[in-house]
Amino acid sequence: MATFGEKNLAAIPLSSSAKEFAMQKRRRFKQQLTLQDRLAAWSKEVKEQADALPPGPERDALVKKARRADVACHLDDWAKSAGLQPPT
């Protein structure tokens, strides 16, 4: 058990500002686009950036990121495909 001097820290009440901080809710907002749409847009942007660079490691890294985003974009379709349904 944590102590401070002779006091038990678990028994010390929280101040009003500490209570407010502890009770804060996460700020959430609804996305306007689906994850799939956002990944596709980001992938397109990264591909355009890669096309503007000369061949080299920086361009290769951007192409790799774009390829990963494309794969992630198609995973949802793959997971929802009829071929993956369990047998009945």
One Martini backbone bead per residue (centre of mass of N, CA, C, O) as a GRO file, in nm:
protein
   88
    1MET     BB    1   0.098   0.035   0.022
    2ALA     BB    2   0.066   0.365  -0.015
    3THR     BB    3   0.272   0.621   0.133
    4PHE     BB    4   0.263   0.948   0.316
    5GLY     BB    5   0.417   0.919   0.563
    6GLU     BB    6   0.127   0.860   0.768
    7LYS     BB    7  -0.038   0.830   0.504
    8ASN     BB    8  -0.297   0.698   0.325
    9LEU     BB    9  -0.356   0.734  -0.013
   10ALA     BB   10  -0.639   0.590  -0.037
   11ALA     BB   11  -0.780   0.798   0.184
   12ILE     BB   12  -0.751   1.032  -0.003
   13PRO     BB   13  -0.924   1.272  -0.127
   14LEU     BB   14  -1.037   1.416  -0.398
   15SER     BB   15  -1.032   1.673  -0.572
   16SER     BB   16  -1.229   1.848  -0.779
   17SER     BB   17  -1.027   1.849  -1.020
   18ALA     BB   18  -0.967   1.544  -1.012
   19LYS     BB   19  -1.256   1.451  -1.064
   20GLU     BB   20  -1.291   1.585  -1.338
   21PHE     BB   21  -1.057   1.437  -1.475
   22ALA     BB   22  -1.163   1.142  -1.416
   23MET     BB   23  -1.462   1.214  -1.570
   24GLN     BB   24  -1.378   1.234  -1.843
   25LYS     BB   25  -1.467   1.229  -2.168
   26ARG     BB   26  -1.451   1.114  -2.465
   27ARG     BB   27  -1.388   1.235  -2.776
   28ARG     BB   28  -1.635   1.189  -3.023
   29PHE     BB   29  -1.668   1.103  -3.376
   30LYS     BB   30  -1.814   1.088  -3.679
   31GLN     BB   31  -1.741   0.955  -3.962
   32GLN     BB   32  -1.782   1.041  -4.297
   33LEU     BB   33  -1.597   0.807  -4.372
   34THR     BB   34  -1.486   0.524  -4.442
   35LEU     BB   35  -1.217   0.335  -4.401
   36GLN     BB   36  -1.194   0.251  -4.695
   37ASP     BB   37  -1.199   0.540  -4.814
   38ARG     BB   38  -0.959   0.655  -4.654
   39LEU     BB   39  -0.749   0.452  -4.756
   40ALA     BB   40  -0.778   0.514  -5.059
   41ALA     BB   41  -0.702   0.815  -5.042
   42TRP     BB   42  -0.425   0.777  -4.909
   43SER     BB   43  -0.303   0.595  -5.124
   44LYS     BB   44  -0.323   0.797  -5.356
   45GLU     BB   45  -0.148   1.018  -5.226
   46VAL     BB   46   0.109   0.844  -5.193
   47LYS     BB   47   0.146   0.776  -5.492
   48GLU     BB   48   0.183   1.069  -5.584
   49GLN     BB   49   0.436   1.120  -5.414
   50ALA     BB   50   0.606   0.892  -5.541
   51ASP     BB   51   0.595   0.998  -5.840
   52ALA     BB   52   0.764   1.269  -5.760
   53LEU     BB   53   0.992   1.079  -5.711
   54PRO     BB   54   1.279   0.946  -5.726
   55PRO     BB   55   1.448   0.684  -5.734
   56GLY     BB   56   1.431   0.512  -5.413
   57PRO     BB   57   1.383   0.471  -5.077
   58GLU     BB   58   1.149   0.675  -5.044
   59ARG     BB   59   0.971   0.566  -5.269
   60ASP     BB   60   0.955   0.273  -5.170
   61ALA     BB   61   0.814   0.341  -4.901
   62LEU     BB   62   0.557   0.466  -5.025
   63VAL     BB   63   0.471   0.221  -5.193
   64LYS     BB   64   0.444   0.032  -4.950
   65LYS     BB   65   0.223   0.193  -4.803
   66ALA     BB   66   0.015   0.182  -5.032
   67ARG     BB   67  -0.006  -0.125  -5.046
   68ARG     BB   68  -0.106  -0.165  -4.755
   69ALA     BB   69  -0.364   0.004  -4.788
   70ASP     BB   70  -0.490  -0.171  -5.009
   71VAL     BB   71  -0.508  -0.429  -4.845
   72ALA     BB   72  -0.681  -0.311  -4.614
   73CYS     BB   73  -0.918  -0.227  -4.799
   74HIS     BB   74  -0.976  -0.545  -4.890
   75LEU     BB   75  -1.033  -0.706  -4.625
   76ASP     BB   76  -1.334  -0.659  -4.587
   77ASP     BB   77  -1.427  -0.802  -4.843
   78TRP     BB   78  -1.297  -1.074  -4.775
   79ALA     BB   79  -1.444  -1.123  -4.499
   80LYS     BB   80  -1.746  -1.093  -4.649
   81SER     BB   81  -1.732  -1.327  -4.809
   82ALA     BB   82  -1.896  -1.619  -4.897
   83GLY     BB   83  -1.642  -1.820  -4.877
   84LEU     BB   84  -1.618  -1.768  -4.541
   85GLN     BB   85  -1.848  -1.926  -4.461
   86PRO     BB   86  -1.985  -2.138  -4.271
   87PRO     BB   87  -2.106  -2.433  -4.249
   88THR     BB   88  -2.457  -2.581  -4.250
   0.00000   0.00000   0.00000
